[in-house]
Amino acid sequence: MAYTPGPWNAVQWFSNRGVNIVSERMFLCEISKSRDPNFADDARLMAAAPRLLEALQAVYDELPEEGISTRHSTRMATEKARAVIAEVKG
């Protein structure tokens, strides 16, 4: 898996016109208020991405291989988690 290691942070510009997503070592991206009215919320979600992936992977890893559940909703949630992890990890 190749992405910039976390933690990532959302750093608001002094002018309140946008937010930068940064890691401890580098600038990752910029979200401009003029292009996205939800820029601050989006930036916080993006900054949390490494922690969200880590948490989802930890929960998924604790699920038993067989007999996860007979409930359809639980099986669907498990499949969604597996698919997102696979998508991110490539």
Steps between C-alpha positions, in 0.01 A plus 500: 500500500653828395358817650646769720500371857276674751422684702355754260365834613259755358657844534274795425650793310533823692252666266238225559482448124609137501667213676826314438535130576851437629697214647784543744737515206317652207211687341244256357220706348305823513124551524375840396188648657407654164470157341351306789257653753558198727877542483566485875293185558652333194849591618442348845373178339798485265744565783344213697538252210813320628348458847167385355672238286704380797187471717299322229785255440528428874127428529501287184803303621312404818212340307510121482577350160197272500154553637520877526126524530182361359353850492494645152575853622812385685624305198440806278685730741791256514515485121496881477788520747700240307436681171605841634819360653584324172429817300728711715777244518484433127 
